[in-house]
């Protein structure tokens, strides 16, 4: 491993990710209602599960984080008010959606995960937890920690920094 690669994999990369490079469906691991969220709820740990298919010669080189946001208005057009019967506007940073200036967050793995062959009776499973917390030195910077294992194998853990 080269010294520059060692430094690059410590940082979360904000970039448009080609959908062809993604080997799994999206997995919702956390939801926040921005109308009622409290400050301490912005730092969290959540479980996740992914089922990447095995493709000849493929491996998992990283995780891609995306988010969606929805704005609802009441019958008077006031955003966030009423019962949401007025209208809805959604924005997604998913790789399969048109790119936005927010892009996606790419977390490169220090050790890629090989995807073993699957059959009609077996699947690959990546299970783990993700922790997202604001850094004390600058609350706009975020530390992301993922603990994961493929098919119940060796538990791996890695941290990244998403700097503002």
N, C-alpha and C positions, 0 to 999 in steps of 0.2 A: 504494500500500500504506500503510495507516495505521500509526502508531507502535505501537499496542497489538498489532496483528497481527504486527508484526516481533518483538515479545517473546514472544508466544504460540507461534509456530512454532519457537522455540528449545527449548521444553520438551516432553518426552514427556508425554502426557496419559493418566492411568489412568482408564478409563471403560468402561462396558458399551457395546459397539458393536452397533448394529442389523445383523443378518445381511443385510438387504436392501441395506445400503450397501457390502457387500463384493463386489468384481467378479472375484475370482480364487479358485481353490482354495488351500488351505493348502500351504505348501512347507517341509518340514523342512530346516533349514540347520545344526543342531548338536544333538548328543546328549551327555549327561553321565551317567555312572554315579556316583551320589552315594556309593556304597559305596567307591569307589576313586579318585575325582577328587583331584588335587593342587591346591594353591592357585594355581599359575601357569596351570592349565588353565581357570580361571574367566574369564580375559581371552582373547578369541579373535577371529579373523577367519575368515569362512566365505562361500563363494559361495552365491548363490541364483538361482532362475529362476522367473518367474511367467508365466502365459499368460492375461491378462485378455481376456475376449471383448469385442468392440465392441458397445456398445449405443447406440442413437441418442441423441446429445447428452450422452454420459457422458464423464467424465474421471477420472483417478486423482488424488485429493486428498491421499492419504497412504498410509502402510503401517500395518498392524495386526500387532502381535506378540502371540502367545499361547504357552502352554506346556502340556505334559502331564506328569504324574508318575505313576509306577506303584510300588506297594509289593507285594512278594512275600513270602510266608512259607513256611517249610519245613513238613514234616508235623507238627511240634510247635507250630506257630503262631508261631515266632520270626521276626520281620520281618527280611528281608535275609539270612537264613541258608539253608543247604542248597541244593537245586536248584530251589526255587520250586514244588514240587509241592503245597504246603499251601493256597495261596490267593493271590488277587490283588485289589488294590484300585486303581482308577485314578481320577485327577482330571484334568479338562481345562478349560482356560479358553478353548477355541475358541468363536467367536461362535455356532456352531450348537448348542452345548451349553447346559444350564441355567446361568445366571449364578452365579458364586461371588463371594465378597468380594474376590478377587484381580483380577477384571475382566480387561480387555485393555489393552494399551499402544498408544496411537494416536500416530503420528508424522506430523504434518501437513507437507505439502510447501510450500516457499516459492513454487514454480512448479508448478502442477498439470500432469500428463502427459495430453495428449489421446490418446484411443484411436482410431486410424485405422480406417476400415471394413475388415472382413475378408470373405473369401469362403470357399467350401467348400475352397479350395486354400491359403488363407493363414491365419495366426494372428498375434496380437500376442505379442511376447515382451519382458518386462522382465528383463534380466540384470544382475547386479551382485554386490557384496560387502557384507557387514555386519560391522562391528567393534563388539564390546561390550567395554568395559574399565571397571574400577573407577577412580574418581578418587582421586588421591593425597591430596587434602585431606580426603576422607571416603570410605572404601572402600564405604560403603553407598550412595553416589551413583554413578550409572553414566552414562558417556558412550557414546552410540550414534552411529555414523557409517555412513551408507549411500552407496555409490557405485553408480550405476545408469545404464542407457541403455535406451531403448525401441527395439526393432527395429534395433539396431546404430547408432542415431543418436548425437546429441551426448551425451557423458558428463556426468552431473550428480553433484553431491556435496552432502550436507547432514549436519549434526550436531545432535543433541538431547541434553539432559540429563534424566535420570530421577532426581529428588532424593528422598531418603528422607523 
